[in-house]
């Protein structure tokens, strides 16, 4: 920001990697076309969706905070 502050990037995916790794491994062991594979695929998709939701929420909160703290916001192309 213009006052020198930096907003650190939260590591949502890095924190979720352990669970994603386990779910992906479980998915890869299922037989193609089976009901259990479909359920495992949904679990992996839900975990990815959780990471995406957390990222979206963080960006929304950070941008809202910047807007509330300042009267005007300018974006410059360097």
QUIFENUR-V64737 format. One record per pair of residues at least 12 apart in sequence whose C-alpha atoms are under 6 Angstrom apart, sorted by sequence separation. I is the first residue (numbers start at 1). J is the second residue. D is the distance in whole Angstrom. If there is no record, write none. Layout:
((I & J & D) (I & J & D))
This chain:
((27 & 40 & 5) (23 & 44 & 6))
